[in-house]
Amino acid sequence: MGYCNFEGPIAVDSPGDYFFAFLFLNRFGFAGKQAFVERYAFGSAFWAKRTVQDAPEVADQLKANLKDLAQYYHAQAQKNKKAEDYAAATRWYRAMLTSFPKDAAAPETRFLLAELLVESGHFGEAAQEYERTAYEYPPHARSSQAGYAALLAYNKQEPLLNGDARGKWHKQGIESSLMFATSFPDHAETGAVLTKAAESLFELKDFDRTIEVANLVLQHKPAVNAQRQRVATSVLAHSLFDRNRFAEAEAAYLQVQRLLPPNDPERAAIVERKLTTAEVAETPAAVATAVKA
């Protein structure tokens, strides 16, 4: 017979014995709950020859105790800001997700884990957990909120990185932005997210994708505000020019010109680029010159 020496012997060979273990360990508050979880965790001796169907009441109590532990330490962490409380809450949230991955509450649990990781300054891990919350489950109440929260976590993590790691992270953030916009086209922030993604792609000189995303901005319903239209049309025009699509670029520059206030300092440069584009588009021989330039 197996025993646990938490202030006395507790038999665990029989499924019915868990009840006595629960009553005994419950006397010790959260320390008792933790002892119960460690005694009856999946992978322990108790489950060596059993399935959840053999002892559903044990599995239910295990899940309840894991939830209590995670929420208790999360609350303690928010109150005291102690690293050990953040670590304990993270441990128990992850244990819940590992033990009950298909539970109906799993998306909410993962969202709370991501929130905890943000609170403890682990923005990179938080971004990944938000993404999993948003995209790895069927649509749920937290889906779009988690998708957008992932982008905020990407933004918080990026300044903490340097060199190649920062560049790689930045690109991952762009991909997350595009996934968010595709998955949640009706979200209030989708237009802004697409606009920023188009700017970022242009800065990376990824002109083909800039054209694609800028067009998504301009086609978005409801229409984005005038400032975002201007940004999207500008990067679209520049990208079309780079790809030698001069007639389309000329039309885009004309639209940028219309969006600029009369006294805007960028207006003169846009007008000049539009005229240059028009000349190149009309004169085949000038194409080669423009490409060399």
Rosetta blueprint (number, residue, H / E / L):
1 M L
2 G L
3 Y L
4 C L
5 N L
6 F L
7 E L
8 G L
9 P L
10 I L
11 A L
12 V L
13 D L
14 S L
15 P L
16 G L
17 D H
18 Y H
19 F H
20 F H
21 A H
22 F H
23 L H
24 F H
25 L H
26 N H
27 R L
28 F L
29 G H
30 F H
31 A H
32 G H
33 K H
34 Q H
35 A H
36 F H
37 V H
38 E H
39 R H
40 Y H
41 A L
42 F L
43 G L
44 S L
45 A H
46 F H
47 W H
48 A L
49 K L
50 R L
51 T L
52 V L
53 Q L
54 D L
55 A L
56 P H
57 E H
58 V H
59 A H
60 D H
61 Q H
62 L H
63 K H
64 A H
65 N H
66 L H
67 K H
68 D H
69 L H
70 A H
71 Q H
72 Y H
73 Y H
74 H H
75 A H
76 Q H
77 A H
78 Q H
79 K H
80 N H
81 K L
82 K L
83 A H
84 E H
85 D H
86 Y H
87 A H
88 A H
89 A H
90 T H
91 R H
92 W H
93 Y H
94 R H
95 A H
96 M H
97 L H
98 T H
99 S H
100 F L
101 P L
102 K L
103 D L
104 A L
105 A L
106 A H
107 P H
108 E H
109 T H
110 R H
111 F H
112 L H
113 L H
114 A H
115 E H
116 L H
117 L H
118 V H
119 E H
120 S L
121 G L
122 H L
123 F H
124 G H
125 E H
126 A H
127 A H
128 Q H
129 E H
130 Y H
131 E H
132 R H
133 T H
134 A H
135 Y H
136 E L
137 Y L
138 P L
139 P L
140 H L
141 A L
142 R L
143 S H
144 S H
145 Q H
146 A H
147 G H
148 Y H
149 A H
150 A H
151 L H
152 L H
153 A H
154 Y H
155 N H
156 K H
157 Q H
158 E H
159 P H
160 L H
161 L L
162 N L
163 G H
164 D H
165 A H
166 R H
167 G H
168 K H
169 W H
170 H H
171 K H
172 Q H
173 G H
174 I H
175 E H
176 S H
177 S H
178 L H
179 M H
180 F H
181 A H
182 T H
183 S H
184 F L
185 P L
186 D L
187 H L
188 A L
189 E L
190 T H
191 G H
192 A H
193 V H
194 L H
195 T H
196 K H
197 A H
198 A H
199 E H
200 S H
201 L H
202 F H
203 E H
204 L L
205 K L
206 D L
207 F H
208 D H
209 R H
210 T H
211 I H
212 E H
213 V H
214 A H
215 N H
216 L H
217 V H
218 L H
219 Q H
220 H L
221 K L
222 P L
223 A L
224 V L
225 N L
226 A H
227 Q H
228 R H
229 Q H
230 R H
231 V H
232 A H
233 T H
234 S H
235 V H
236 L H
237 A H
238 H H
239 S H
240 L H
241 F H
242 D H
243 R L
244 N L
245 R L
246 F H
247 A H
248 E H
249 A H
250 E H
251 A H
252 A H
253 Y H
254 L H
255 Q H
256 V H
257 Q H
258 R H
259 L H
260 L L
261 P L
262 P L
263 N L
264 D L
265 P L
266 E L
267 R H
268 A H
269 A H
270 I H
271 V H
272 E H
273 R H
274 K H
275 L H
276 T H
277 T H
278 A H
279 E H
280 V H
281 A H
282 E H
283 T L
284 P H
285 A H
286 A H
287 V H
288 A H
289 T H
290 A H
291 V H
292 K H
293 A L
